[in-house]
Amino acid sequence: MSMPDAFETFDALDPARPVPAPADENAALAEGFARRMSALASRLGADEAGALWAERAALAMSRATAQGHVCLPLAALARRHEARFNEARDALLASGVACLVRSDARADAADLLPLVIDEDGRLYLARYYDYERRLARALVERSREAGVPVPREDIARQAERIARYFGPRADDDIDWQRVAAFVALAGRLTIVSGGPGTGKTTTVVGVLACLLDADPGLRIALAAPTGKAAQRMQEALIERADTLPAELAARLPRTSFTLQRLLGAQSDGRFRHHRDNPLPYDVIVVDEASMIDVALAAHLLEAVAPASRLVMLGDKDQLSAVEAGAVFAELSAQPSFSRAGVARIAAALSVDAKRLEAALPNAASAGDAQGFGDLFDTKAEPALTDCVVWLQKNYRFGLESDIGRLSVAIRDGDEKAALDALDPSGERAAALVDDGDAALSERTLARLAKGFAPYAEALAGALDGAQTDHALLFDALNRFRVLCATRKGPRGVDEVNARVAGKVREQAGIALALGAQWFAGRPVIVTRNDYALGLFNGDIGIALPGVDGLLRVAFRMADGALRYVSPAALPPHDTAFALTVHKSQGSEFEHAALVLPGAFVRVLSRELVYTAITRAKRRIEVIGSAAIFAQAVREPTRRDSGLAARMQRLSKDFQR
């Protein structure tokens, strides 16, 4: 096999996919890739030890990327096979399929071998090493402008606009929304992390108003990783547009994009927009950035024009991307401001500089709290200094509310406080329903079906003609949703959907149609983008009969209008009474129920439970055993990555 053929095989077996493969398919891909790397090493003249280590490393890295890791410590792989680090490294380098890269500034992607060992002893698949290296460089290049001195008159103008569009300060506390606004106005990269209800959308509306005030012709793009998240962002901006003067509100963007569509995804997997053909926008706002993997992040950062602003919004404590990387969590793990940055913010917002500095989150402990503490050199200035802001005040349910206290306890990994916040009687807004058997009990299923009673009632009215506004069905559906940690198994989303669907049909008096799956009122979630139909991963539709009696699936657009699609034309989709927690990201429900597995599984984590809890605005029920819930709170997700260290090293190089 020639080396070009080896890379074709490597690309074909690379587990980075838009839709993750099932576990058994991932295992087959990993084993096949490992065997081919071993065979390639032998053909290139490697001895038995070299071929063996090529197989071990390829298998380990394929499995790791399927589990969300970008890299693995080679020392850990060596220990697993009872070998020394030097032994494993030397055997890999002698295999002919691995290379040692000593500096991020050298070696083109074409020069990399399928396996890469970096100067810190991390092992990568070449593609992921290249993504991480490119992303680190793009971030550091973009962040450098944050340290450039800003003329006094510019600070004064920015301060005036912030005061105009954010209104008078409500109290003497530091207003982090205003801090985020000033950072966004002053620099080309802004990372804003905040939980639900902390005002991320309000902040963006204010920032865009300030920018449009200064330049009415500004070209603005709104984007998110999924169609549902993009639509929600657009809807949220439209809702808040009436707080602005009419001439500014009219200039806000009325469309939003998935990141794939924004970048111009093509049939060959490439993107139309990249470093040599940047996006034609002056400001790009990306919501739900915690869902972005390292590959998509690299493509995005490189496609933003050097003079354009990029604002990334997300929640550092939520689940990371399904694919490899925890990019947003790493970027927001170390909020830090230089002395000059603090002085500029203090001057612009009329706050005391020392008080502002004292109120900043502790950068060292911030990384530790998220499990990233050992990824940073805490003695060095963070690479994204003057770029990262945490929104810390909750305007929706308050940190002293039941859901607020529960979310903070989970975020902090405090299992006792989290359990104390859950009411076993079910009377408070955060409740624990003790049902930890292998399958959900009939009593629990009846409880879940009761949550959908308003939807069943609205659906019955729509079908008998009493309720003609089908858009209201979406409001009824969003009052309650079941969230599951797993897809398969008796407490997984597939089984829960099947059992709950039957009970909701009984409540509404609906028979099956079009075979065993379809019935009037069936909610579905799209699981793969279909650009031709304009339907995207995460879009929710409801099956309803038309005037001809045939079912059509209604989708509510951002402007509130409905469009109808034949069930036969739909892209891949699932029933949506119950969603996986991953699929619920970007959504909000009045009331939600989290169904935990009957036994602890690898997918359970602090971030998964936190994400599920914060989907609920008024009430959350955790269904499962207290022990399983507590164990999940104790288990933070940890993804191996070299991004933080790579950014710090590049930042030092730029400062020399």
Beta strands, then each sheet from edge to edge (+ up, - down):
strand 1: 72-73
strand 2: 98-101
strand 3: 115-118
strand 4: 122-125
strand 5: 189-194
strand 6: 220-224
strand 7: 257-258
strand 8: 283-286
strand 9: 309-314
strand 10: 388-391
strand 11: 430-434
strand 12: 480-484
strand 13: 523-526
strand 14: 540-545
strand 15: 551-556
strand 16: 562-565
strand 17: 573-575
strand 18: 578-580
strand 19: 589-595
strand 20: 616-624
sheet 1: 1+ 4- 3+ 2+
sheet 2: 7+ 6+ 8+ 9+ 5+ 10+
sheet 3: 11+ 20+ 19+ 12+ 18+
sheet 4: 16+ 15- 14+ 13- 17+
end
